[in-house]
Structures are given as C-alpha cells and as structure tokens.
C-alpha cells in the first residue's frame, strides 16, 4: 500500500509488538534454558523501541485531542453567543408559531393551498371516495376545477344514495352582470353598457361573455345527466365564496373584488385569487359549522332549478333589457368607476366627494336665476348627491365658475323619492357654480353655498372659485 498507516493503527501495532517482546522475555527462559544472551538483548532493545513508539503516539494523540478540544470550545462559544444574541427573536418566533398552530388546530384548519390548482387532485380524490355527501358551490365557472369532469362521478354517487347538492350562479341576474363587468376588458364592458337594447332581434353583447357562456354550457351538460339534474339549484344572490363540502371536510376560497397588480390580464376571473382553506369538522370547530350553515341557507333560499332556468334563457333578451333599465344608473356608475381613466375630467363619479346618482324620473319644473331673481333659463337634472346637483341648460354664456345662483321650481308629487330629493335642493336654494361646460346644451355642476356666504349682506353675485 502506498498510503502510510494512520497514527492510531501505528499505535496499536506498536502496542502489539511491545506485548509480544515482553511475553518472549518472560516465557523464553522458562521453555528455553540456554537462551543466547544476544537474543535477550535484542528482545529488550525491541521492547524499549516499541515502548518509545507507544509514548510518542500517545503524546501525539494527546496533542490532537487538545487541539480538538480547543476547536470545539471556540465553536461552542461562537454558537452560544449566536444563540444568546438571537434568543429573544427565536423565542418570539416560536411563540408565534405555537400560537398559529394552536389557533389552526382549534379552528379545524388542516391545510392552506396558495392556488386552486394546488387543491385539484385532493378535491377529485375526495369526491371519488365520498361516503356521505358532496356539496358544491360555484363549481360551474371554476378555474382548474370543472363541472364537466365531475358529472359522471356525481351521477354514480347519487345512484349510491349520497347527498349531492350543487349550487350554480344564475347568470340572468344583476349580480352576474356586475361580476361580468369585473371580469371583462374595457372594450367588452363598453359594448355591454352602450348596447342598444331597443332592437330586440340583435344579440346582446352580454351573451358573448365568458360567464354567460359557461352558464349556458353547464345547463346543456346537465341535461345529459338526469340523475344529477334534481340536485342542482341556481342562486341569484352573491355567494361570497367558492366552496366544497365532502363528508366532513370543507374547502373554502373567499371571493374578492380586489386583484393583485401582478395578476395576468388574460385571466380576469374574480373567484380564484385568494388561497384555498381546508377545514376539518371538529366538536368545537366553528368555521366548518359556519360554512355548512352558509351553504344550507344559500340552498334553501334558492328556488330556481334547471326547468326555471331554461324558461329564463328562452326570454333572456327581455330579462337583460329589464335589468339594464331598472339598474341603469348604478351599472353606468360601475362601468365608469372600473374603466374611466383616472385623469379624465368627464367622469361624474365622486364629483362632490360623496356618492351621486343619475336622475331617473320625469323632469320637474325647474329654473335657475341670479340673486336679483332674474330668471336665466329652465334646467333639467342630470345627477345629484347630498351636497350638490348637476343641471343641463340651454346656454351658460351668462354664467361663470364661483358665481352664486338661485334654484327655483316645484317638486313632483310622485314618486315620493323624487319629491324628497327635490325638496332637499329647493330648501337649500342658493348654490355656487363649481364647474360648467359650454355647448348646446351646457352642463353646470352646483354645490350648496356655505352658510357664511348666505349670511353676508350685499354679496356680489360673482365669487372666486375655490376647490
């Protein structure tokens, strides 16, 4: 071998040879009475040499162990200092971790998935192995999880006597149209809000959106599974979450209108943004009980099945037209809030720093005048808030920003809501022009004049505009 023996091996060999030499020194005279002197001397010399080697190697290892001891001591001192320096942080971290683990266990929270994609295999396995019930909420339009892939399994479960309940969104209701605005691009939303619905024969742009298309596709697919069809209901209100309860386990994902800045613009679905939480039923686990009760309330208050939905689909044009007619001011506000550029001055949203609404009733008898009571022109209401009102007039040439004008007219008797609004502004009476746009017709935005301005005697009709 080219390698030299290690010190410990050499030490053992030296000890072996030393013992052999000593034994020969003792035993040879007993069995060999005429031992030559030279042999005795050689054995003594050999014993002495091995003894020197043993002492040498022993001293060497003593030094090695000393060095190892010093190294360990220095390392432990550094480690102890590091532990002492970070002990408070470590204790706080361990306390926080213990609290989180304890709270999760108390709530029955057993897992958190960062995306719905991560939970897909667990969900499919749970439904495949379900023994008592399968309750699904919002699965029709799911990202990564699709009703199509579950229908055959659900039909088998129903035939085996399992409790299967499926809650799907009714896309022919106002909450669904609001969600469509949240999940559409600006150009698509513009087509929906500006569509001419007086032409009953033309297809509504809303019917080309993904949410409505998925809704119709789900209805068509359910017709092929007669066992599943009675287990389906359609909800008209906002469900607030995506949820599955399989036996005693609930997977829950909250809905949110918010969106991450890093989210890809191609995927505008609002349902798959938050993490998915997995809750296990527990004797004192409130979250599971709350989710179970939430589903049951949604199920019991939903009175539309596939038969009713098919009837609505047959009359979809009229239904969507009625929704836009009855909620036109709110849906226009939604569109402007979501899609009007932030630096645009044409937006009427938040113009008085308080919520405003469009005037949706017949125009009352209304006129504006200067402080000398000289009537300028008749006016029509565009929108209003508790702080001010926007009017459309024939011409604004005699007016300027900061000018005080008087509002005069007669409130309508019906409806009472319009009567209340008009009485409010006629009681204020004095307004300051905050913004005006020249044209035919012209638009002026009025704000109630401050009390101190109203009480000043001989106030000039032109005031410096202030923001």
N, C-alpha and C positions, 0 to 999 in steps of 0.2 A: 504493500500500500504506500502511496506517495504521501498521504496525509500523516502528520505526526499525531500520536495518541494524545488525547485530551489530558489535562492535568489530573483530573480525578481518576482516570484509568491508570495513569502512571503511578499515582499514589497507591492504588490498590495492588498493582503489580509489585511495587517496592515492598509493601507490607507482606505479600505472599512470599517473596524471596527471603525476606528477613526471618519470617517464621520457619521457613524450610531450613535456613542456615542455623538457626538456634536449635531446632529439633535435631539436626545432624550432629551438632556439637554435643548434645546431651546423649543421644542414642548410640552414636558410633562407638564410644568407649565401652558400652555395655555389651555390644554384639561383636565388636572387632577390637580385641585386646591389644593387638600390635598395630594401632593406627599410626602411620608415619607422622612425624612432627610437622612436616610440610603441609599435610592435609589439614591438620588442626589449625595451623597458622592461616591457611587460605580461607577456611571457614570463618575464622574470627574476623579476618580482613573483610570478607564478603558481607558478614553481618554488620560490621561497622559502616561499610559503604551504604547498605540498604537503610540503616538507621539514619545516616546523614540525609539520604534522599527523602525519607519519611518526614524528617524535621523540616527539610526545605519546602516540600509540597504543602505540609501543614501550615507553615508560616505564610506561604503564597496564598493559600485559601483564606487564611485569617485576614490578610490584607484585602482580598477580593470581597469577602463578606463585610469588611469595614467600609469599603467603597460603596457597596450595595446599600448598606445601612444609611450612609450619608446621602446617597441619591434619593432613597425612599423618604428620608426625613425632610429633605428640601422640597420634594414633590408634595408631600402631605402638608407642609407648611403653606405652600402656594395654594393648594386646594382648600385648606381651612380658611385662608384669607379670602379666597373667592367665595366660599360658602358664607362667611361672615358678612362680606360686602353685599351679597345678594340675598341674604336670609329674609329680609323684610319683603322684597319683591316676590321671592319664592313662596313665602307664607301667604301673601295676598293672592297670588295666582292659584295656589292650592285651595285656599278658602273659596275663591270664586268658582273654581272648577267643581268643588264639592257641592256648592250651592246649586250650580246649574244641573249637575247630575241628580241631586236630590229633588229639585223642582221638577225636572223632566220625569223622574220616576213617580212623583206624586201626581202629576197630570196624566200619566199614562203615555207620554211621548216616548216612542221607541226608536224613531229614526227621522232624519230630515234629508230630503233629496233636493239638490240645488236646482234641478230642472225636471220637467215631466218626463223627459226622455229617459232619465235615470231610473224611474219607477216603473217603466213599461213592463219589463219582464216579471217583476213582482206582482203587478196587477193581473196580468194574464194568468200567472200560476195560481193566484188566489182565487180567481173566478173559476178556473178549471177544477180546483179542489174544494170549492164551496160546498158546505153541507146543510146550511140552514137558509141563508138569504143572500141576495145580490141586489143592492140598491145603487142606482147610478144617477148622477145629477150632472147635466151639461156635457154628456159624452158625445153628442152629435157633432159639435164643432171643435172637438178636441185636437190639440196639437199632439202628434205622435201616437195618440190612442184613438182608434176609430171604431165607431159602432159596427161598421161592416164586418170587421174582423171578429166581433163578439157574438153576432146574431145566432150563428149555428150553435155555439156553446150555450147561449142563454136559452135557446129553444129546448135543448136537452135537459137543462136544469129545471125548466118549467115542467117538462114531462115527468120528471122525477119528484115533483111536488115541492120544489124550493120556492121561497117567497121572492119573486123577482119584481122590482119596481124600477121604471125608467122614466125620468123627468127630462123633457126636452123643451127648448125655447120655442115659443110661438113667435115666428118672425113677422107676423102681421099685426104687431102692436107697437106702440110708441117707444117702449124701452129698447126694442130690437132696432128700430130706426136710429135711435140715439147711439146705440153701440156701433151701428154701421158707420156713422159719422166718425167715431173714434178709430175705426179700423180701415178707413178709406184714405186715399190720397186727396190732395186739394182739388185736382181736376175732376175726380169722380164725385166728390162731395158737391162741387159746383153744379154738375149735371143733375144731381138729385134735388138740390134746393131750388134750382131755377127751371125745373121741368114744367112744361105747360100741361097741366092735368085736366084741362077742359076738353082736350081731344081724347075721348075715351078709347079710341081704337089704337092709338100709338102705345107701344110698350113702355112702361115706366122704367127709368134708369135704375131705380132701386132693385128691380128684379134681376139685374145683371151682377149684383154684388155677391161676394163670396158667402156671406152669412145666409142670405136668402137662398142661394143655390144649394148650399149644404142642407138647409132645412127641407127643401123640396126633394133632394136626393134621399134623405133619411126617410121621408114619408113614402117614397116609391119603394124603397128597400123593405120597409116594414110590411108592405102588402104581401111579400113573398114568404113571410113567416107568420102564419095565422095564430100560432101559439103565443108569440111574443106580442102581437098587436094589442090584446087586452091589458097587457102590463105596462102600457105606455100612456102617459099624460103630458100635456103641454102647459107650461106655466106662462103667465102673462106679465108677472112682476119680475123685478131683478133678483136673481138667486144669490148674489153676493159671493158665490164660490163655485168651484168645481169640486166634486166630492164623490167618493165611492165608499160604501159600507159593505164589506163582505164578511159574513158571520160576525165576529166580534172585533174586527179591525176596520178602522176608518182612515182613508187617505183624503187629505183636505188641502186645497190650494185656494187662497183668497183671491178674489178679483180686485183689480185696482185700475183706476183711470190713468194712473201715473205710468211713465215709461222711462227706461234708462236711456241716457244720451248715447250709450254705446250700442243700443239695440239696432239690428239691421233694419233698414227702411222697407225691405221687401216683406218683412213679417210684422204686420201691424196688429195682430191678434192681442186683445187685452187679457185673455184668460190664462196665458202661460208665462207670466212674468215673475210671479212670486215663487218661493220654494214650496215643495210639497211636504206636508207634515203627516207622519204616521202615528195614529193614536190606537192604543190597545184598551179594551174595556177593562175597568177596574172597579172595585166596590166603592171607592171614593173618587173615581176619576171623572171629574165634571166635564172636561172637554168632549169626551166621547158621548156622554149623555146629551150635551147641548147640540152636538152635530146630529145626533139621531133625532132629537126633537125638531130641529130645524128642517130636516128632510121630511118628517111626517107632516109638519104644518104646511110645507110647500106642496106636498102631495094631496093633502085633504082639501086645500083651498084652490086646487087646480081642477076645473070642471070641464076641460076640453080633452077629448080623445081623438083618435085618428079620423073618426067619422065627422066630428065637428070641424076639424082642421081641413079636411078635404072640401067641405062646404065653403069655408073661408077662402081657400085657394081658388075655387071657382069664381069668387066675387072679389078677387084681390085688387083689381083696379079701383073699384069704388071704395074699398076699405082704406087703401093707402091715400086716396084723394081726400077722404074724410079726416084721416089723421093729420094730414098737412093743412087742411082747412081749419081744424079746431085747435091745432097747436102751432100755427104758422109763425106767430111772433116769437115763441120760445125756440123753435127749430132754426129760425133765421139767426137768433142770437147765438145759438150753439155753433152754427156754421161760422159766423163772424168771429167768435172767440177763438175757435180752433184754427181758422185758416186765413183771417185777415192779417197782413203783415203788421208787425209791432209798431213800425214808424208811420203807418198810414193815418192820415187825418180824416179819412172818410168814414171811419168806424164810429158807430153811435154807441158802442158798448162802453160802459163805465165813464160816460162823459161828465156826469155830475159826481163821480166818486161814490155813487150809490146805485143800486140796481135800477134799470129803466126798462119800460115795456112799450111796445108799439100800441097805438090806439086802434082798437079792433071793432069799434061800434060806429054807428052813423055819426056824422059830424054835427056837433051842436052849433047853435047860433053864437058866433064868437068874433070879436073885433079888437084891434089894438089902437091906442091913441097916445099922444104925448101928454105931458102933465097939464097942458092948458085945455085938456079934454077934446082937442080937435081930433076927430077920428081919421086915422090914416087909411086903413084898409081892413077888409074881412080876413079871417085867418082860419086855417084848418090844422088840426093837431096831428103831428107825426108820431111822437113818442113822449113819454112823461116819466118822471120819478118824483120822490117826495120833495126834492129840492128845486126842481125846475121842469121846464116844458119846452118842446121843440115844435115850432109852428112853420107852416108853409103859407107864404103870402105872395101876392101878385108881383110886387116890386119892393126892394129895400133901399131905393136911392135916397130917401129922406132919413135914413137911419144910419147909426154908426155904433161900433162896439163901445160899451161903457155908458150908453145912453139909458135913461130910465123911461119906461113906457108903462101904460096902464092897460090891464086886461079887462075887457067887459064882455058880457054875454049872459045867456040864460042856460042853466044846467038842464040836461034831459031828465025827464021823469023816470024813464026806463032805458036800460036796466038800472037797478039800484047801484051797481058797481060804478057805472059811468057817472051817475048822479053824484056819488060820493067823491070821485076824482075831480069833477068839475067844480063842485062846491069848495073843495080844498083850494084850488087855484084862484077862484073868484074871491075868496076871503083874503088871500094874500094880496091880490090886486096889483101891487107895484113890483115890477121886475126890472132887472138890469140885463141888457143885451151882452151876452158873453161871446157870441160867435155869430157871424152872418155870412151868407154866401149869395152873391149877386147872380141873377139869372131870371129865367121865366119858366116856372115860378121861382121865387127866392126862399131860402130857409134861414130862420133865425133861431138861436138857442137862448132861452131866457133862464135866469136864475133869480130866485126871490131876493128882493132888495133887503139888505140888512136893516134892522130896526133903527139903528142910529142914523142911517141915511133917510129913512122915512120921517124921522122927527125933526130934521133940520129945516128951519123956516126959509122959504125962498130959494130952495135948492135949484141949481141950474140943471137943465134937462140933459146936459152933456157932462159925463163923469169920466175920469181917467180909468181905463180898464185895468183890472188887476187880476192876477192869476190866483 
